[in-house]
Amino acid sequence: LESELQEVVVLPRQVYQQLRHQLREAPDVEVLFLARVHTKQVPVSLSQQRCDDLSWWLVTHQDRIHRLLDLYRPLGYPAIQLLVRPGERNFVELADCLVGPNSGYMLSIDYGASFEALGHSLSVDPLSDGIFIPPVPQELLQDLPDCYTYWPICAGRVDWTTFVDFTNVAAAGEQLGWRTLTYGPQSVLEHISRRNVTMG
């Protein structure tokens, strides 16, 4: 990394954010800026605050993580990759706050999978970090660099998305006293639509 940074100007995160906010008023200049700037992901140590924020995830999924390790270690995998999504727990906590002490239901519809399935998809493809860009109309990509080769390149000009870990969502709910009825593929809605759901 040090050799790649020779004769370049490194922008601190706060400076980059300030520039991007100012460039909103000049989209043509923003496109030129994105074409000239190289964005890199740099691994850094987690702060104590971040470790504290993620401790619930490690404790909640400890057994699942060990099962994945036991599965992939005999197959010769040097490591497994998992994507932690703190926003899933925050979403469930918000739903719990909105429902309040009265009983209710939460129906979350998105594309996603179970903890094990997502761990598999990331571990078999070491170049994937679980974040990708959904299809974007070609006219919105005009003059931009190739956004699909590296998702941070076009930050702020294209959507980023990832798969929901429904096991994690269910676990976050269970910690708040929720009971998981089911989670599955979106096709399950075709079966649910034939039934009347009475809330009371």
Protein Blocks (a to p, Z undefined) as FASTA:
>chain_A
ZZmmgoiacddfklmmmmmmmmmmmmmlmmmmmmmpccddddddddfklmmmmmmmmmmm
mmmmmmmmmmmmmnopabdcddddfklmmmmmmmmmmnombdcddddddddddfklmmmm
mmmmmkbgoiacddddfklmgoiacfklomklmgojaccdddddfklmmmmmmmnopacf
bdcdfklmmmmmmpccddZZ
